[in-house]
């Protein structure tokens, strides 16, 4: 099992990308790290099996909110690329 408290969270990954003043292409290419993917898989599986504790449920909700934000960010980046 992957530890719930991560030294470098998926939110940190997105924030670091945004602080680097990325190009629209870099935003479109953004993918979660392998560690983030593994943790999300664990949380989704545990959620399906109704085995999440309150902290894990909150963590899953945070992942889902971040995913929604990143999807919107990618749509805007693709629109920007289409304008060029």
TORDOMAR-938663 format. One record per residue: residue number from 1; z, y, x of N, C-alpha, C in turn. Coordinates in nm, 3 decimals. Layout:
% residues N
REC pos     n_z     n_y     n_x    ca_z    ca_y    ca_x     c_z     c_y     c_x
REC NUM       Z       Y       X       Z       Y       X       Z       Y       X
...
END
This chain:
% residues 84
REC pos     n_z     n_y     n_x    ca_z    ca_y    ca_x     c_z     c_y     c_x
REC   1   0.000  -0.119   0.085   0.000   0.000   0.000   0.000   0.125   0.088
REC   2  -0.076   0.223   0.049  -0.084   0.349   0.122   0.032   0.437   0.077
REC   3   0.096   0.504   0.170   0.210   0.591   0.138   0.167   0.706   0.048
REC   4   0.252   0.741  -0.047   0.219   0.850  -0.140   0.217   0.984  -0.069
REC   5   0.310   1.009   0.020   0.315   1.137   0.091   0.224   1.128   0.213
REC   6   0.120   1.208   0.212   0.025   1.207   0.322   0.039   1.336   0.401
REC   7   0.026   1.323   0.532   0.036   1.441   0.617  -0.081   1.536   0.591
REC   8  -0.195   1.481   0.555  -0.315   1.560   0.533  -0.376   1.514   0.402
REC   9  -0.358   1.589   0.297  -0.399   1.548   0.163  -0.545   1.581   0.136
REC  10  -0.601   1.524   0.030  -0.736   1.561  -0.011  -0.749   1.710  -0.040
REC  11  -0.645   1.769  -0.095  -0.647   1.914  -0.118  -0.660   1.988   0.013
REC  12  -0.588   1.943   0.115  -0.600   2.004   0.248  -0.743   1.992   0.301
REC  13  -0.808   1.878   0.276  -0.945   1.858   0.321  -1.038   1.961   0.258
REC  14  -1.023   1.983   0.129  -1.108   2.080   0.059  -1.077   2.222   0.105
REC  15  -0.949   2.254   0.118  -0.912   2.388   0.164  -0.966   2.416   0.303
REC  16  -0.956   2.319   0.392  -1.010   2.339   0.527  -1.161   2.362   0.524
REC  17  -1.230   2.288   0.439  -1.374   2.310   0.427  -1.401   2.452   0.378
REC  18  -1.331   2.494   0.275  -1.353   2.628   0.221  -1.320   2.738   0.321
REC  19  -1.217   2.716   0.401  -1.180   2.815   0.503  -1.280   2.822   0.617
REC  20  -1.365   2.722   0.629  -1.466   2.722   0.735  -1.591   2.799   0.695
REC  21  -1.589   2.863   0.577  -1.705   2.936   0.525  -1.829   2.846   0.526
REC  22  -1.824   2.738   0.448  -1.933   2.639   0.451  -2.061   2.691   0.387
REC  23  -2.170   2.633   0.429  -2.298   2.660   0.365  -2.301   2.584   0.232
REC  24  -2.388   2.622   0.141  -2.401   2.544   0.017  -2.433   2.396   0.045
REC  25  -2.509   2.371   0.150  -2.542   2.232   0.186  -2.417   2.154   0.225
REC  26  -2.327   2.220   0.298  -2.203   2.153   0.339  -2.114   2.125   0.219
REC  27  -2.115   2.213   0.121  -2.036   2.190  -0.001  -2.092   2.070  -0.076
REC  28  -2.224   2.065  -0.091  -2.287   1.954  -0.161  -2.259   1.822  -0.089
REC  29  -2.252   1.824   0.043  -2.231   1.703   0.123  -2.084   1.660   0.129
REC  30  -1.993   1.740   0.078  -1.850   1.709   0.086  -1.819   1.575   0.022
REC  31  -1.749   1.491   0.096  -1.704   1.360   0.048  -1.559   1.343   0.087
REC  32  -1.481   1.272   0.006  -1.341   1.247   0.042  -1.331   1.155   0.163
REC  33  -1.225   1.170   0.239  -1.203   1.082   0.354  -1.179   0.940   0.306
REC  34  -1.191   0.844   0.396  -1.165   0.704   0.361  -1.021   0.687   0.312
REC  35  -0.928   0.755   0.375  -0.787   0.745   0.333  -0.770   0.795   0.191
REC  36  -0.835   0.906   0.157  -0.826   0.960   0.022  -0.890   0.865  -0.078
REC  37  -1.003   0.806  -0.042  -1.069   0.711  -0.131  -0.981   0.589  -0.157
REC  38  -0.919   0.537  -0.051  -0.831   0.421  -0.065  -0.711   0.454  -0.155
REC  39  -0.652   0.570  -0.134  -0.536   0.608  -0.215  -0.576   0.624  -0.362
REC  40  -0.688   0.687  -0.387  -0.733   0.705  -0.524  -0.762   0.570  -0.589
REC  41  -0.824   0.478  -0.514  -0.848   0.344  -0.568  -0.717   0.276  -0.608
REC  42  -0.616   0.288  -0.520  -0.485   0.230  -0.550  -0.428   0.291  -0.678
REC  43  -0.431   0.422  -0.688  -0.374   0.490  -0.805  -0.449   0.454  -0.933
REC  44  -0.581   0.446  -0.926  -0.658   0.410  -1.044  -0.630   0.266  -1.088
REC  45  -0.622   0.175  -0.991  -0.591   0.035  -1.023  -0.452   0.024  -1.084
REC  46  -0.355   0.092  -1.025  -0.218   0.088  -1.077  -0.212   0.151  -1.215
REC  47  -0.291   0.254  -1.238  -0.294   0.319  -1.369  -0.350   0.223  -1.474
REC  48  -0.457   0.151  -1.438  -0.515   0.053  -1.531  -0.414  -0.055  -1.568
REC  49  -0.331  -0.091  -1.470  -0.230  -0.195  -1.492  -0.098  -0.139  -1.543
REC  50  -0.098  -0.011  -1.575   0.022   0.058  -1.623   0.140   0.038  -1.529
REC  51   0.113   0.051  -1.399   0.216   0.028  -1.297   0.249   0.153  -1.216
REC  52   0.211   0.270  -1.265   0.239   0.393  -1.191   0.379   0.445  -1.225
REC  53   0.447   0.494  -1.121   0.572   0.564  -1.149   0.537   0.712  -1.176
REC  54   0.637   0.791  -1.208   0.611   0.932  -1.243   0.545   1.010  -1.130
REC  55   0.590   0.987  -1.007   0.534   1.059  -0.892   0.388   1.020  -0.871
REC  56   0.357   0.893  -0.885   0.219   0.848  -0.868   0.131   0.900  -0.982
REC  57   0.184   0.906  -1.101   0.109   0.959  -1.215   0.075   1.107  -1.188
REC  58   0.170   1.182  -1.136   0.146   1.323  -1.103   0.043   1.334  -0.989
REC  59   0.053   1.245  -0.893  -0.043   1.246  -0.782  -0.184   1.217  -0.833
REC  60  -0.198   1.119  -0.923  -0.328   1.087  -0.981  -0.383   1.207  -1.057
REC  61  -0.299   1.273  -1.134  -0.343   1.391  -1.208  -0.392   1.500  -1.112
REC  62  -0.323   1.518  -1.001  -0.365   1.618  -0.901  -0.501   1.580  -0.842
REC  63  -0.522   1.451  -0.814  -0.652   1.405  -0.763  -0.761   1.437  -0.865
REC  64  -0.735   1.409  -0.992  -0.836   1.430  -1.095  -0.868   1.578  -1.111
REC  65  -0.768   1.664  -1.102  -0.792   1.808  -1.108  -0.873   1.856  -0.988
REC  66  -0.841   1.803  -0.870  -0.916   1.839  -0.751  -1.061   1.792  -0.762
REC  67  -1.081   1.671  -0.814  -1.216   1.620  -0.831  -1.296   1.711  -0.926
REC  68  -1.233   1.755  -1.033  -1.300   1.844  -1.127  -1.339   1.975  -1.058
REC  69  -1.248   2.031  -0.979  -1.277   2.154  -0.906  -1.394   2.134  -0.810
REC  70  -1.392   2.024  -0.736  -1.499   1.999  -0.637  -1.633   1.978  -0.707
REC  71  -1.633   1.910  -0.821  -1.759   1.893  -0.895  -1.816   2.029  -0.937
REC  72  -1.729   2.118  -0.987  -1.774   2.252  -1.025  -1.825   2.329  -0.903
REC  73  -1.756   2.316  -0.792  -1.796   2.382  -0.668  -1.934   2.332  -0.623
REC  74  -1.956   2.202  -0.633  -2.085   2.146  -0.594  -2.197   2.192  -0.686
REC  75  -2.169   2.204  -0.815  -2.270   2.254  -0.909  -2.310   2.396  -0.871
REC  76  -2.210   2.479  -0.841  -2.239   2.618  -0.801  -2.320   2.621  -0.671
REC  77  -2.286   2.534  -0.577  -2.360   2.528  -0.450  -2.505   2.486  -0.475
REC  78  -2.525   2.390  -0.563  -2.661   2.346  -0.595  -2.740   2.457  -0.664
REC  79  -2.674   2.532  -0.751  -2.740   2.647  -0.814  -2.780   2.750  -0.710
REC  80  -2.693   2.774  -0.615  -2.720   2.870  -0.507  -2.841   2.823  -0.425
REC  81  -2.847   2.696  -0.397  -2.960   2.641  -0.321  -3.090   2.653  -0.402
REC  82  -3.083   2.635  -0.532  -3.202   2.645  -0.615  -3.256   2.787  -0.621
REC  83  -3.168   2.885  -0.602  -3.210   3.026  -0.602  -3.291   3.062  -0.479
REC  84  -3.270   2.990  -0.371  -3.335   3.026  -0.243  -3.482   2.993  -0.242
END
